[in-house]
Amino acid sequence: NQTNTQESFACPKCSETYKSQRNLNLHLKYDCGVDPKFSCTLCPFKSKLKVRIIQHYKARHNTTMRQQNEKQNAQEKKKEHKERGYHKIDTSKSSDSFSCPNCSKSYLTQKDLNLHL
């Protein structure tokens, strides 16, 4: 009779057991006592593994991590643009500096006047 004695490898930190030394090493490197490196930008979910956060975005928020990062980057650029004042109107100029030659309407920008014409 041959007995099935399978060796197991126990984690010295948490006592989880694994069938191979390799799996134990992966557990020690990425899981046990390691703070999560990946955070969801839509909710408090955190994960130690990128694959889990990718799965989370798809399952919980019906989006991808890439789409979410693109949205966040666009929002940050918009905020920076606003903070730097790229689109402030120069109020030192007359507000009716772009007048229609055909009627009495005036516009703040040449673009708005062109749209009117």
N, CA, C and O atoms as CSV, one atom per row, in Angstrom:
chain,resi,resn,atom,element,x,y,z
A,1,ASN,N,N,0.827,-1.197,0.000
A,1,ASN,CA,C,0.000,0.000,0.000
A,1,ASN,C,C,0.866,1.254,0.000
A,1,ASN,O,O,1.825,1.399,0.758
A,2,GLN,N,N,0.474,2.130,-0.879
A,2,GLN,CA,C,1.200,3.400,-0.962
A,2,GLN,C,C,0.343,4.474,-0.304
A,2,GLN,O,O,-0.828,4.640,-0.646
A,3,THR,N,N,0.920,5.187,0.623
A,3,THR,CA,C,0.164,6.230,1.318
A,3,THR,C,C,0.433,7.572,0.670
A,3,THR,O,O,1.554,7.887,0.271
A,4,ASN,N,N,-0.608,8.335,0.581
A,4,ASN,CA,C,-0.494,9.670,0.002
A,4,ASN,C,C,-0.152,10.662,1.095
A,4,ASN,O,O,-1.037,11.154,1.794
A,5,THR,N,N,1.101,10.951,1.239
A,5,THR,CA,C,1.522,11.970,2.197
A,5,THR,C,C,2.022,13.152,1.396
A,5,THR,O,O,3.082,13.109,0.771
A,6,GLN,N,N,1.247,14.184,1.432
A,6,GLN,CA,C,1.611,15.368,0.681
A,6,GLN,C,C,2.224,16.380,1.632
A,6,GLN,O,O,1.659,16.707,2.676
A,7,GLU,N,N,3.383,16.862,1.247
A,7,GLU,CA,C,4.076,17.838,2.077
A,7,GLU,C,C,3.364,19.181,1.962
A,7,GLU,O,O,2.911,19.564,0.883
A,8,SER,N,N,3.270,19.881,3.067
A,8,SER,CA,C,2.683,21.216,3.032
A,8,SER,C,C,3.684,22.204,3.616
A,8,SER,O,O,4.539,21.859,4.431
A,9,PHE,N,N,3.542,23.434,3.168
A,9,PHE,CA,C,4.460,24.496,3.572
A,9,PHE,C,C,3.654,25.573,4.287
A,9,PHE,O,O,2.778,26.206,3.696
A,10,ALA,N,N,3.957,25.771,5.554
A,10,ALA,CA,C,3.199,26.718,6.381
A,10,ALA,C,C,3.886,28.075,6.429
A,10,ALA,O,O,5.110,28.171,6.521
A,11,CYS,N,N,3.077,29.109,6.367
A,11,CYS,CA,C,3.585,30.471,6.491
A,11,CYS,C,C,3.965,30.712,7.949
A,11,CYS,O,O,3.169,30.437,8.847
A,12,PRO,N,N,5.167,31.218,8.195
A,12,PRO,CA,C,5.586,31.477,9.574
A,12,PRO,C,C,4.869,32.685,10.200
A,12,PRO,O,O,4.899,32.865,11.417
A,13,LYS,N,N,4.229,33.506,9.363
A,13,LYS,CA,C,3.559,34.704,9.871
A,13,LYS,C,C,2.081,34.475,10.194
A,13,LYS,O,O,1.568,34.999,11.183
A,14,CYS,N,N,1.396,33.684,9.348
A,14,CYS,CA,C,-0.056,33.560,9.526
A,14,CYS,C,C,-0.556,32.117,9.565
A,14,CYS,O,O,-1.752,31.887,9.746
A,15,SER,N,N,0.318,31.163,9.402
A,15,SER,CA,C,-0.008,29.731,9.457
A,15,SER,C,C,-0.817,29.206,8.276
A,15,SER,O,O,-1.278,28.066,8.319
A,16,GLU,N,N,-1.007,30.005,7.217
A,16,GLU,CA,C,-1.622,29.476,5.994
A,16,GLU,C,C,-0.703,28.391,5.456
A,16,GLU,O,O,0.518,28.485,5.590
A,17,THR,N,N,-1.283,27.362,4.847
A,17,THR,CA,C,-0.453,26.285,4.304
A,17,THR,C,C,-0.580,26.225,2.790
A,17,THR,O,O,-1.625,26.538,2.219
A,18,TYR,N,N,0.507,25.817,2.161
A,18,TYR,CA,C,0.587,25.750,0.704
A,18,TYR,C,C,1.182,24.424,0.282
A,18,TYR,O,O,1.941,23.802,1.025
A,19,LYS,N,N,0.823,23.993,-0.938
A,19,LYS,CA,C,1.280,22.703,-1.446
A,19,LYS,C,C,2.712,22.758,-1.962
A,19,LYS,O,O,3.352,21.720,-2.127
A,20,SER,N,N,3.215,23.953,-2.215
A,20,SER,CA,C,4.586,24.059,-2.727
A,20,SER,C,C,5.316,25.229,-2.072
A,20,SER,O,O,4.702,26.179,-1.588
A,21,GLN,N,N,6.617,25.131,-2.072
A,21,GLN,CA,C,7.456,26.204,-1.537
A,21,GLN,C,C,7.281,27.459,-2.383
A,21,GLN,O,O,7.307,28.574,-1.863
A,22,ARG,N,N,7.104,27.274,-3.688
A,22,ARG,CA,C,6.924,28.400,-4.609
A,22,ARG,C,C,5.681,29.209,-4.222
A,22,ARG,O,O,5.730,30.437,-4.149
A,23,ASN,N,N,4.569,28.511,-3.975
A,23,ASN,CA,C,3.337,29.209,-3.588
A,23,ASN,C,C,3.487,29.921,-2.245
A,23,ASN,O,O,2.963,31.019,-2.057
A,24,LEU,N,N,4.195,29.301,-1.323
A,24,LEU,CA,C,4.461,29.952,-0.038
A,24,LEU,C,C,5.297,31.207,-0.253
A,24,LEU,O,O,5.015,32.249,0.337
A,25,ASN,N,N,6.323,31.113,-1.093
A,25,ASN,CA,C,7.173,32.279,-1.374
A,25,ASN,C,C,6.361,33.419,-1.998
A,25,ASN,O,O,6.554,34.584,-1.651
A,26,LEU,N,N,5.451,33.076,-2.923
A,26,LEU,CA,C,4.587,34.096,-3.530
A,26,LEU,C,C,3.686,34.741,-2.474
A,26,LEU,O,O,3.495,35.957,-2.464
A,27,HIS,N,N,3.148,33.922,-1.602
A,27,HIS,CA,C,2.311,34.413,-0.506
A,27,HIS,C,C,3.092,35.394,0.370
A,27,HIS,O,O,2.587,36.461,0.718
A,28,LEU,N,N,4.315,35.031,0.721
A,28,LEU,CA,C,5.137,35.891,1.582
A,28,LEU,C,C,5.505,37.195,0.878
A,28,LEU,O,O,5.555,38.252,1.507
A,29,LYS,N,N,5.760,37.119,-0.408
A,29,LYS,CA,C,6.194,38.297,-1.159
A,29,LYS,C,C,5.040,39.265,-1.451
A,29,LYS,O,O,5.211,40.481,-1.359
A,30,TYR,N,N,3.871,38.727,-1.804
A,30,TYR,CA,C,2.787,39.584,-2.283
A,30,TYR,C,C,1.573,39.685,-1.369
A,30,TYR,O,O,0.742,40.574,-1.550
A,31,ASP,N,N,1.456,38.797,-0.398
A,31,ASP,CA,C,0.205,38.738,0.338
A,31,ASP,C,C,0.346,38.974,1.836
A,31,ASP,O,O,-0.260,39.901,2.372
A,32,CYS,N,N,1.116,38.169,2.503
A,32,CYS,CA,C,1.146,38.165,3.962
A,32,CYS,C,C,1.870,39.390,4.527
A,32,CYS,O,O,3.067,39.577,4.305
A,33,GLY,N,N,1.133,40.204,5.250
A,33,GLY,CA,C,1.721,41.373,5.891
A,33,GLY,C,C,2.089,42.494,4.947
A,33,GLY,O,O,2.776,43.435,5.345
A,34,VAL,N,N,1.647,42.416,3.701
A,34,VAL,CA,C,1.962,43.432,2.701
A,34,VAL,C,C,0.751,44.348,2.545
A,34,VAL,O,O,-0.376,43.875,2.399
A,35,ASP,N,N,0.984,45.644,2.576
A,35,ASP,CA,C,-0.107,46.596,2.375
A,35,ASP,C,C,-0.560,46.564,0.922
A,35,ASP,O,O,0.258,46.351,0.026
A,36,PRO,N,N,-1.853,46.772,0.674
A,36,PRO,CA,C,-2.353,46.800,-0.702
A,36,PRO,C,C,-1.694,47.922,-1.499
A,36,PRO,O,O,-1.573,49.049,-1.019
A,37,LYS,N,N,-1.272,47.602,-2.715
A,37,LYS,CA,C,-0.617,48.591,-3.572
A,37,LYS,C,C,-1.605,49.260,-4.519
A,37,LYS,O,O,-1.325,50.337,-5.047
A,38,PHE,N,N,-2.763,48.632,-4.739
A,38,PHE,CA,C,-3.710,49.116,-5.730
A,38,PHE,C,C,-5.013,49.533,-5.053
A,38,PHE,O,O,-5.545,48.817,-4.205
A,39,SER,N,N,-5.518,50.709,-5.445
A,39,SER,CA,C,-6.755,51.235,-4.862
A,39,SER,C,C,-7.741,51.573,-5.966
A,39,SER,O,O,-7.364,52.075,-7.025
A,40,CYS,N,N,-8.999,51.293,-5.704
A,40,CYS,CA,C,-10.067,51.688,-6.613
A,40,CYS,C,C,-10.303,53.184,-6.426
A,40,CYS,O,O,-10.330,53.673,-5.297
A,41,THR,N,N,-10.474,53.906,-7.523
A,41,THR,CA,C,-10.714,55.346,-7.437
A,41,THR,C,C,-12.195,55.668,-7.254
A,41,THR,O,O,-12.567,56.829,-7.078
A,42,LEU,N,N,-13.038,54.633,-7.297
A,42,LEU,CA,C,-14.480,54.846,-7.184
A,42,LEU,C,C,-15.069,54.418,-5.849
A,42,LEU,O,O,-16.174,54.827,-5.492
A,43,CYS,N,N,-14.333,53.597,-5.113
A,43,CYS,CA,C,-14.814,53.111,-3.818
A,43,CYS,C,C,-13.600,52.749,-2.952
A,43,CYS,O,O,-12.469,52.835,-3.428
A,44,PRO,N,N,-13.808,52.353,-1.709
A,44,PRO,CA,C,-12.678,52.074,-0.801
A,44,PRO,C,C,-11.914,50.771,-1.067
A,44,PRO,O,O,-10.948,50.483,-0.361
A,45,PHE,N,N,-12.315,49.987,-2.055
A,45,PHE,CA,C,-11.672,48.695,-2.306
A,45,PHE,C,C,-10.175,48.857,-2.572
A,45,PHE,O,O,-9.755,49.753,-3.305
A,46,LYS,N,N,-9.376,47.973,-1.961
A,46,LYS,CA,C,-7.925,47.935,-2.168
A,46,LYS,C,C,-7.514,46.499,-2.411
A,46,LYS,O,O,-8.169,45.566,-1.948
A,47,SER,N,N,-6.425,46.330,-3.140
A,47,SER,CA,C,-5.937,44.988,-3.433
A,47,SER,C,C,-4.420,44.983,-3.476
A,47,SER,O,O,-3.780,45.977,-3.820
A,48,LYS,N,N,-3.875,43.853,-3.123
A,48,LYS,CA,C,-2.429,43.665,-3.193
A,48,LYS,C,C,-1.998,43.262,-4.595
A,48,LYS,O,O,-0.828,43.388,-4.956
A,49,LEU,N,N,-2.954,42.776,-5.381
A,49,LEU,CA,C,-2.649,42.300,-6.730
A,49,LEU,C,C,-3.394,43.126,-7.775
A,49,LEU,O,O,-4.578,43.424,-7.617
A,50,LYS,N,N,-2.687,43.491,-8.843
A,50,LYS,CA,C,-3.279,44.286,-9.913
A,50,LYS,C,C,-4.438,43.545,-10.576
A,50,LYS,O,O,-5.454,44.149,-10.921
A,51,VAL,N,N,-4.281,42.239,-10.752
A,51,VAL,CA,C,-5.329,41.453,-11.410
A,51,VAL,C,C,-6.648,41.536,-10.641
A,51,VAL,O,O,-7.718,41.543,-11.251
A,52,ARG,N,N,-6.585,41.596,-9.339
A,52,ARG,CA,C,-7.811,41.689,-8.530
A,52,ARG,C,C,-8.480,43.055,-8.676
A,52,ARG,O,O,-9.708,43.141,-8.689
A,53,ILE,N,N,-7.699,44.106,-8.784
A,53,ILE,CA,C,-8.302,45.434,-8.937
A,53,ILE,C,C,-8.915,45.563,-10.330
A,53,ILE,O,O,-9.948,46.213,-10.495
A,54,ILE,N,N,-8.291,44.953,-11.324
A,54,ILE,CA,C,-8.846,44.944,-12.685
A,54,ILE,C,C,-10.189,44.221,-12.682
A,54,ILE,O,O,-11.162,44.709,-13.256
A,55,GLN,N,N,-10.239,43.064,-12.039
A,55,GLN,CA,C,-11.485,42.300,-11.935
A,55,GLN,C,C,-12.542,43.102,-11.175
A,55,GLN,O,O,-13.719,43.081,-11.534
A,56,HIS,N,N,-12.122,43.801,-10.135
A,56,HIS,CA,C,-13.039,44.609,-9.328
A,56,HIS,C,C,-13.693,45.703,-10.169
A,56,HIS,O,O,-14.912,45.865,-10.123
A,57,TYR,N,N,-12.899,46.460,-10.938
A,57,TYR,CA,C,-13.448,47.527,-11.776
A,57,TYR,C,C,-14.518,46.979,-12.713
A,57,TYR,O,O,-15.586,47.573,-12.865
A,58,LYS,N,N,-14.225,45.852,-13.333
A,58,LYS,CA,C,-15.168,45.280,-14.290
A,58,LYS,C,C,-16.432,44.772,-13.597
A,58,LYS,O,O,-17.541,45.039,-14.059
A,59,ALA,N,N,-16.271,44.045,-12.496
A,59,ALA,CA,C,-17.415,43.433,-11.811
A,59,ALA,C,C,-18.279,44.446,-11.057
A,59,ALA,O,O,-19.507,44.361,-11.101
A,60,ARG,N,N,-17.659,45.390,-10.375
A,60,ARG,CA,C,-18.408,46.308,-9.511
A,60,ARG,C,C,-18.811,47.620,-10.176
A,60,ARG,O,O,-19.842,48.200,-9.838
A,61,HIS,N,N,-17.999,48.085,-11.118
A,61,HIS,CA,C,-18.241,49.414,-11.682
A,61,HIS,C,C,-18.472,49.401,-13.191
A,61,HIS,O,O,-18.671,50.454,-13.796
A,62,ASN,N,N,-18.447,48.223,-13.800
A,62,ASN,CA,C,-18.666,48.065,-15.236
A,62,ASN,C,C,-17.764,48.993,-16.058
A,62,ASN,O,O,-18.207,49.620,-17.020
A,63,THR,N,N,-16.521,49.065,-15.668
A,63,THR,CA,C,-15.530,49.876,-16.367
A,63,THR,C,C,-14.190,49.166,-16.270
A,63,THR,O,O,-14.071,48.123,-15.628
A,64,THR,N,N,-13.186,49.739,-16.913
A,64,THR,CA,C,-11.844,49.174,-16.812
A,64,THR,C,C,-10.956,50.130,-16.039
A,64,THR,O,O,-11.262,51.314,-15.901
A,65,MET,N,N,-9.872,49.608,-15.547
A,65,MET,CA,C,-8.909,50.424,-14.811
A,65,MET,C,C,-8.349,51.510,-15.734
A,65,MET,O,O,-8.137,52.646,-15.309
A,66,ARG,N,N,-8.113,51.155,-16.986
A,66,ARG,CA,C,-7.563,52.105,-17.954
A,66,ARG,C,C,-8.539,53.260,-18.194
A,66,ARG,O,O,-8.147,54.427,-18.182
A,67,GLN,N,N,-9.825,52.921,-18.415
A,67,GLN,CA,C,-10.827,53.969,-18.625
A,67,GLN,C,C,-10.917,54.888,-17.413
A,67,GLN,O,O,-11.037,56.104,-17.559
A,68,GLN,N,N,-10.859,54.313,-16.234
A,68,GLN,CA,C,-10.953,55.099,-15.011
A,68,GLN,C,C,-9.746,56.015,-14.865
A,68,GLN,O,O,-9.888,57.173,-14.475
A,69,ASN,N,N,-8.551,55.499,-15.178
A,69,ASN,CA,C,-7.340,56.319,-15.109
A,69,ASN,C,C,-7.399,57.463,-16.113
A,69,ASN,O,O,-6.973,58.577,-15.808
A,70,GLU,N,N,-7.926,57.197,-17.318
A,70,GLU,CA,C,-8.055,58.246,-18.326
A,70,GLU,C,C,-9.016,59.336,-17.857
A,70,GLU,O,O,-8.754,60.524,-18.044
A,71,LYS,N,N,-10.135,58.924,-17.244
A,71,LYS,CA,C,-11.089,59.905,-16.706
A,71,LYS,C,C,-10.441,60.758,-15.624
A,71,LYS,O,O,-10.593,61.979,-15.601
A,72,GLN,N,N,-9.714,60.092,-14.728
A,72,GLN,CA,C,-9.072,60.800,-13.620
A,72,GLN,C,C,-8.022,61.776,-14.152
A,72,GLN,O,O,-7.931,62.904,-13.665
A,73,ASN,N,N,-7.229,61.361,-15.141
A,73,ASN,CA,C,-6.219,62.247,-15.722
A,73,ASN,C,C,-6.869,63.456,-16.384
A,73,ASN,O,O,-6.366,64.573,-16.265
A,74,ALA,N,N,-7.983,63.240,-17.082
A,74,ALA,CA,C,-8.691,64.345,-17.731
A,74,ALA,C,C,-9.225,65.328,-16.695
A,74,ALA,O,O,-9.159,66.541,-16.893
A,75,GLN,N,N,-9.754,64.803,-15.591
A,75,GLN,CA,C,-10.270,65.674,-14.529
A,75,GLN,C,C,-9.144,66.487,-13.894
A,75,GLN,O,O,-9.322,67.667,-13.589
A,76,GLU,N,N,-7.982,65.854,-13.694
A,76,GLU,CA,C,-6.843,66.565,-13.105
A,76,GLU,C,C,-6.346,67.664,-14.031
A,76,GLU,O,O,-6.004,68.752,-13.569
A,77,LYS,N,N,-6.300,67.392,-15.348
A,77,LYS,CA,C,-5.866,68.404,-16.310
A,77,LYS,C,C,-6.844,69.572,-16.339
A,77,LYS,O,O,-6.437,70.732,-16.401
A,78,LYS,N,N,-8.142,69.255,-16.292
A,78,LYS,CA,C,-9.164,70.299,-16.298
A,78,LYS,C,C,-9.031,71.186,-15.059
A,78,LYS,O,O,-9.133,72.410,-15.147
A,79,LYS,N,N,-8.802,70.556,-13.906
A,79,LYS,CA,C,-8.646,71.299,-12.655
A,79,LYS,C,C,-7.407,72.198,-12.725
A,79,LYS,O,O,-7.456,73.360,-12.319
A,80,GLU,N,N,-6.303,71.660,-13.237
A,80,GLU,CA,C,-5.067,72.435,-13.365
A,80,GLU,C,C,-5.274,73.611,-14.309
A,80,GLU,O,O,-4.817,74.721,-14.039
A,81,HIS,N,N,-5.962,73.363,-15.414
A,81,HIS,CA,C,-6.267,74.407,-16.385
A,81,HIS,C,C,-7.028,75.550,-15.707
A,81,HIS,O,O,-6.715,76.726,-15.894
A,82,LYS,N,N,-8.029,75.171,-14.921
A,82,LYS,CA,C,-8.862,76.163,-14.239
A,82,LYS,C,C,-8.049,76.941,-13.213
A,82,LYS,O,O,-8.171,78.161,-13.108
A,83,GLU,N,N,-7.207,76.217,-12.447
A,83,GLU,CA,C,-6.400,76.867,-11.414
A,83,GLU,C,C,-5.396,77.849,-12.009
A,83,GLU,O,O,-5.096,78.878,-11.404
A,84,ARG,N,N,-4.885,77.536,-13.178
A,84,ARG,CA,C,-3.901,78.427,-13.810
A,84,ARG,C,C,-4.556,79.577,-14.561
A,84,ARG,O,O,-3.874,80.495,-15.017
A,85,GLY,N,N,-5.872,79.529,-14.689
A,85,GLY,CA,C,-6.597,80.638,-15.303
A,85,GLY,C,C,-6.456,80.734,-16.801
A,85,GLY,O,O,-6.461,81.838,-17.347
A,86,TYR,N,N,-6.329,79.612,-17.481
A,86,TYR,CA,C,-6.163,79.640,-18.931
A,86,TYR,C,C,-7.370,80.214,-19.668
A,86,TYR,O,O,-7.227,80.726,-20.778
A,87,HIS,N,N,-8.553,80.136,-19.068
A,87,HIS,CA,C,-9.751,80.551,-19.778
A,87,HIS,C,C,-10.446,81.740,-19.125
A,87,HIS,O,O,-11.654,81.917,-19.282
A,88,LYS,N,N,-9.702,82.542,-18.405
A,88,LYS,CA,C,-10.305,83.724,-17.785
A,88,LYS,C,C,-10.558,84.784,-18.855
A,88,LYS,O,O,-9.755,84.980,-19.768
A,89,ILE,N,N,-11.675,85.446,-18.718
A,89,ILE,CA,C,-12.019,86.511,-19.655
A,89,ILE,C,C,-11.344,87.799,-19.199
A,89,ILE,O,O,-11.370,88.138,-18.016
A,90,ASP,N,N,-10.755,88.495,-20.122
A,90,ASP,CA,C,-10.108,89.765,-19.818
A,90,ASP,C,C,-11.189,90.832,-19.669
A,90,ASP,O,O,-11.756,91.303,-20.655
A,91,THR,N,N,-11.460,91.200,-18.434
A,91,THR,CA,C,-12.528,92.170,-18.171
A,91,THR,C,C,-12.052,93.611,-18.325
A,91,THR,O,O,-12.851,94.540,-18.207
A,92,SER,N,N,-10.773,93.805,-18.585
A,92,SER,CA,C,-10.280,95.171,-18.785
A,92,SER,C,C,-10.702,95.701,-20.153
A,92,SER,O,O,-10.758,96.913,-20.361
A,93,LYS,N,N,-10.998,94.791,-21.087
A,93,LYS,CA,C,-11.465,95.209,-22.407
A,93,LYS,C,C,-12.973,95.423,-22.349
A,93,LYS,O,O,-13.660,94.889,-21.479
A,94,SER,N,N,-13.453,96.187,-23.259
A,94,SER,CA,C,-14.888,96.413,-23.334
A,94,SER,C,C,-15.587,95.097,-23.641
A,94,SER,O,O,-15.138,94.328,-24.492
A,95,SER,N,N,-16.680,94.846,-22.947
A,95,SER,CA,C,-17.381,93.581,-23.147
A,95,SER,C,C,-18.070,93.521,-24.509
A,95,SER,O,O,-18.477,92.446,-24.949
A,96,ASP,N,N,-18.204,94.671,-25.181
A,96,ASP,CA,C,-18.837,94.661,-26.496
A,96,ASP,C,C,-17.809,94.927,-27.593
A,96,ASP,O,O,-18.080,95.665,-28.540
A,97,SER,N,N,-16.637,94.326,-27.462
A,97,SER,CA,C,-15.570,94.585,-28.421
A,97,SER,C,C,-15.794,93.896,-29.761
A,97,SER,O,O,-15.099,94.206,-30.728
A,98,PHE,N,N,-16.766,92.953,-29.845
A,98,PHE,CA,C,-17.053,92.272,-31.106
A,98,PHE,C,C,-18.525,92.500,-31.453
A,98,PHE,O,O,-19.400,91.726,-31.065
A,99,SER,N,N,-18.767,93.565,-32.181
A,99,SER,CA,C,-20.138,93.957,-32.514
A,99,SER,C,C,-20.511,93.482,-33.903
A,99,SER,O,O,-19.685,93.455,-34.814
A,100,CYS,N,N,-21.768,93.110,-34.046
A,100,CYS,CA,C,-22.279,92.673,-35.339
A,100,CYS,C,C,-22.484,93.898,-36.228
A,100,CYS,O,O,-23.086,94.880,-35.795
A,101,PRO,N,N,-21.989,93.851,-37.463
A,101,PRO,CA,C,-22.175,94.992,-38.367
A,101,PRO,C,C,-23.611,95.102,-38.900
A,101,PRO,O,O,-23.989,96.125,-39.471
A,102,ASN,N,N,-24.406,94.039,-38.707
A,102,ASN,CA,C,-25.765,94.015,-39.262
A,102,ASN,C,C,-26.860,94.327,-38.243
A,102,ASN,O,O,-27.990,94.641,-38.617
A,103,CYS,N,N,-26.525,94.239,-36.958
A,103,CYS,CA,C,-27.526,94.517,-35.917
A,103,CYS,C,C,-26.820,95.099,-34.692
A,103,CYS,O,O,-25.629,95.402,-34.755
A,104,SER,N,N,-27.519,95.253,-33.612
A,104,SER,CA,C,-26.936,95.899,-32.430
A,104,SER,C,C,-26.316,94.925,-31.426
A,104,SER,O,O,-25.898,95.342,-30.346
A,105,LYS,N,N,-26.251,93.651,-31.762
A,105,LYS,CA,C,-25.708,92.673,-30.816
A,105,LYS,C,C,-24.185,92.761,-30.749
A,105,LYS,O,O,-23.511,93.058,-31.735
A,106,SER,N,N,-23.668,92.490,-29.546
A,106,SER,CA,C,-22.212,92.456,-29.370
A,106,SER,C,C,-21.839,91.197,-28.590
A,106,SER,O,O,-22.660,90.640,-27.860
A,107,TYR,N,N,-20.589,90.757,-28.753
A,107,TYR,CA,C,-20.131,89.478,-28.194
A,107,TYR,C,C,-18.777,89.624,-27.525
A,107,TYR,O,O,-17.987,90.504,-27.868
A,108,LEU,N,N,-18.524,88.742,-26.563
A,108,LEU,CA,C,-17.255,88.762,-25.834
A,108,LEU,C,C,-16.094,88.266,-26.689
A,108,LEU,O,O,-14.956,88.699,-26.510
A,109,THR,N,N,-16.382,87.361,-27.614
A,109,THR,CA,C,-15.296,86.790,-28.427
A,109,THR,C,C,-15.628,86.879,-29.909
A,109,THR,O,O,-16.793,86.964,-30.297
A,110,GLN,N,N,-14.588,86.859,-30.723
A,110,GLN,CA,C,-14.746,86.847,-32.174
A,110,GLN,C,C,-15.456,85.564,-32.609
A,110,GLN,O,O,-16.257,85.571,-33.544
A,111,LYS,N,N,-15.157,84.485,-31.931
A,111,LYS,CA,C,-15.773,83.194,-32.255
A,111,LYS,C,C,-17.293,83.272,-32.098
A,111,LYS,O,O,-18.036,82.797,-32.956
A,112,ASP,N,N,-17.746,83.872,-30.999
A,112,ASP,CA,C,-19.190,84.000,-30.780
A,112,ASP,C,C,-19.840,84.889,-31.844
A,112,ASP,O,O,-20.943,84.604,-32.310
A,113,LEU,N,N,-19.157,85.951,-32.216
A,113,LEU,CA,C,-19.669,86.814,-33.284
A,113,LEU,C,C,-19.764,86.035,-34.585
A,113,LEU,O,O,-20.767,86.130,-35.292
A,114,ASN,N,N,-18.738,85.271,-34.907
A,114,ASN,CA,C,-18.744,84.473,-36.138
A,114,ASN,C,C,-19.888,83.463,-36.145
A,114,ASN,O,O,-20.496,83.217,-37.187
A,115,LEU,N,N,-20.179,82.882,-34.992
A,115,LEU,CA,C,-21.301,81.942,-34.898
A,115,LEU,C,C,-22.627,82.657,-35.160
A,115,LEU,O,O,-23.536,82.097,-35.772
A,116,HIS,N,N,-22.721,83.889,-34.692
A,116,HIS,CA,C,-23.920,84.702,-34.893
A,116,HIS,C,C,-24.105,85.025,-36.378
A,116,HIS,O,O,-25.216,84.966,-36.906
A,117,LEU,N,N,-22.997,85.366,-37.038
A,117,LEU,CA,C,-23.056,85.739,-38.458
A,117,LEU,C,C,-23.354,84.516,-39.288
A,117,LEU,O,O,-23.446,84.608,-40.512
